[in-house]
Amino acid sequence: MTSATPLLDAEPLLLIYDKECPACNNYCQMVRIRESVGQLQLVDARDDTPIMQEITAAGLDIDNGMVLKMGEQLYYGSDAIHALSLISSRSGVFNRLNYWMFKSKKVSRVLYPVMVAGRAVLLKLLRKTRINNLNVQGNDRF
């Protein structure tokens, strides 16, 4: 096995996001990680899954940030998009742009809240409900 070959028994990396958000869904469908890192599995945050239960138990509000799970580590929001940029392939314009924009942790922390705010406006216009995985009373609508 060469170093460029992923471990056959390695757990997939999980990317948990709101599939009903067109912007989130497009981003997650387009991002590609390097083969040597492993396989990226997309998980809809609106589904009741063990990983969503883990995210909720960790106190992470999925309405305010996607989660990347690598091994036992959860990366949330700007940390998730930063980590994705570092493990992403550089093939294609989208993945090169993703790397260029989010390779800096500082830039990720500045840009990510702007993207979350844009997402909230988009989902409000689309009349989508929040996931509200933390069950905050009165926090069902954008």
Contacts in CASP RR format, 6 or more apart in sequence:
PFRMAT RR
TARGET T0000
AUTHOR 0000-0000-0000
METHOD contacts of the structure
MODEL  1
MTSATPLLDAEPLLLIYDKECPACNNYCQMVRIRESVGQLQLVDARDDTP
IMQEITAAGLDIDNGMVLKMGEQLYYGSDAIHALSLISSRSGVFNRLNYW
MFKSKKVSRVLYPVMVAGRAVLLKLLRKTRINNLNVQGNDRF
3 36 0 8 1.000
4 35 0 8 1.000
4 36 0 8 1.000
5 35 0 8 1.000
5 36 0 8 1.000
6 35 0 8 1.000
6 36 0 8 1.000
6 37 0 8 1.000
6 38 0 8 1.000
6 39 0 8 1.000
7 38 0 8 1.000
10 38 0 8 1.000
10 39 0 8 1.000
11 71 0 8 1.000
12 38 0 8 1.000
12 39 0 8 1.000
12 40 0 8 1.000
12 41 0 8 1.000
13 33 0 8 1.000
13 37 0 8 1.000
13 38 0 8 1.000
13 39 0 8 1.000
13 40 0 8 1.000
13 41 0 8 1.000
13 68 0 8 1.000
13 69 0 8 1.000
13 70 0 8 1.000
13 71 0 8 1.000
13 87 0 8 1.000
14 40 0 8 1.000
14 41 0 8 1.000
14 43 0 8 1.000
14 51 0 8 1.000
14 67 0 8 1.000
14 68 0 8 1.000
14 69 0 8 1.000
15 28 0 8 1.000
15 31 0 8 1.000
15 40 0 8 1.000
15 41 0 8 1.000
15 42 0 8 1.000
15 43 0 8 1.000
15 66 0 8 1.000
15 67 0 8 1.000
15 68 0 8 1.000
15 69 0 8 1.000
15 80 0 8 1.000
15 84 0 8 1.000
16 43 0 8 1.000
16 44 0 8 1.000
16 45 0 8 1.000
16 51 0 8 1.000
16 52 0 8 1.000
16 55 0 8 1.000
16 62 0 8 1.000
16 66 0 8 1.000
16 67 0 8 1.000
16 68 0 8 1.000
16 69 0 8 1.000
17 24 0 8 1.000
17 25 0 8 1.000
17 27 0 8 1.000
17 28 0 8 1.000
17 42 0 8 1.000
17 43 0 8 1.000
17 44 0 8 1.000
17 45 0 8 1.000
17 65 0 8 1.000
17 66 0 8 1.000
17 67 0 8 1.000
18 24 0 8 1.000
18 25 0 8 1.000
18 44 0 8 1.000
18 45 0 8 1.000
18 46 0 8 1.000
18 62 0 8 1.000
18 63 0 8 1.000
18 66 0 8 1.000
18 119 0 8 1.000
18 123 0 8 1.000
18 131 0 8 1.000
19 25 0 8 1.000
19 42 0 8 1.000
19 44 0 8 1.000
19 45 0 8 1.000
19 46 0 8 1.000
20 46 0 8 1.000
20 123 0 8 1.000
20 128 0 8 1.000
21 119 0 8 1.000
21 122 0 8 1.000
21 123 0 8 1.000
21 128 0 8 1.000
22 122 0 8 1.000
22 126 0 8 1.000
23 115 0 8 1.000
23 118 0 8 1.000
23 119 0 8 1.000
23 122 0 8 1.000
24 66 0 8 1.000
24 119 0 8 1.000
28 42 0 8 1.000
28 66 0 8 1.000
29 42 0 8 1.000
30 94 0 8 1.000
30 95 0 8 1.000
31 40 0 8 1.000
31 84 0 8 1.000
31 88 0 8 1.000
31 94 0 8 1.000
31 95 0 8 1.000
31 98 0 8 1.000
32 40 0 8 1.000
32 88 0 8 1.000
32 89 0 8 1.000
32 91 0 8 1.000
32 95 0 8 1.000
33 40 0 8 1.000
33 84 0 8 1.000
33 87 0 8 1.000
33 88 0 8 1.000
33 89 0 8 1.000
34 87 0 8 1.000
34 88 0 8 1.000
34 89 0 8 1.000
35 89 0 8 1.000
37 87 0 8 1.000
43 49 0 8 1.000
43 51 0 8 1.000
43 52 0 8 1.000
45 52 0 8 1.000
45 55 0 8 1.000
45 62 0 8 1.000
45 66 0 8 1.000
45 67 0 8 1.000
45 131 0 8 1.000
45 133 0 8 1.000
46 131 0 8 1.000
51 67 0 8 1.000
51 69 0 8 1.000
52 62 0 8 1.000
52 133 0 8 1.000
54 69 0 8 1.000
54 74 0 8 1.000
55 62 0 8 1.000
55 67 0 8 1.000
55 74 0 8 1.000
55 133 0 8 1.000
56 133 0 8 1.000
56 134 0 8 1.000
58 74 0 8 1.000
59 134 0 8 1.000
60 67 0 8 1.000
60 74 0 8 1.000
60 76 0 8 1.000
60 133 0 8 1.000
61 133 0 8 1.000
61 134 0 8 1.000
62 131 0 8 1.000
62 133 0 8 1.000
63 130 0 8 1.000
63 131 0 8 1.000
63 132 0 8 1.000
63 133 0 8 1.000
63 139 0 8 1.000
64 77 0 8 1.000
64 116 0 8 1.000
65 76 0 8 1.000
65 77 0 8 1.000
65 80 0 8 1.000
65 112 0 8 1.000
65 116 0 8 1.000
66 76 0 8 1.000
66 77 0 8 1.000
66 80 0 8 1.000
66 81 0 8 1.000
67 74 0 8 1.000
67 75 0 8 1.000
67 76 0 8 1.000
67 77 0 8 1.000
67 80 0 8 1.000
68 74 0 8 1.000
68 75 0 8 1.000
68 80 0 8 1.000
68 83 0 8 1.000
68 84 0 8 1.000
69 75 0 8 1.000
70 83 0 8 1.000
75 82 0 8 1.000
75 83 0 8 1.000
77 112 0 8 1.000
77 116 0 8 1.000
78 105 0 8 1.000
78 108 0 8 1.000
78 109 0 8 1.000
78 111 0 8 1.000
78 112 0 8 1.000
78 113 0 8 1.000
79 105 0 8 1.000
79 108 0 8 1.000
81 102 0 8 1.000
81 108 0 8 1.000
81 112 0 8 1.000
82 102 0 8 1.000
82 103 0 8 1.000
82 104 0 8 1.000
82 105 0 8 1.000
82 108 0 8 1.000
84 98 0 8 1.000
84 102 0 8 1.000
85 98 0 8 1.000
85 99 0 8 1.000
85 101 0 8 1.000
85 102 0 8 1.000
85 103 0 8 1.000
85 108 0 8 1.000
86 99 0 8 1.000
86 103 0 8 1.000
88 95 0 8 1.000
88 98 0 8 1.000
88 99 0 8 1.000
89 95 0 8 1.000
90 96 0 8 1.000
90 99 0 8 1.000
101 107 0 8 1.000
101 111 0 8 1.000
102 108 0 8 1.000
102 111 0 8 1.000
120 142 0 8 1.000
121 142 0 8 1.000
123 130 0 8 1.000
123 142 0 8 1.000
124 141 0 8 1.000
124 142 0 8 1.000
128 142 0 8 1.000
129 140 0 8 1.000
129 141 0 8 1.000
129 142 0 8 1.000
130 139 0 8 1.000
130 140 0 8 1.000
130 141 0 8 1.000
130 142 0 8 1.000
132 139 0 8 1.000
132 140 0 8 1.000
END
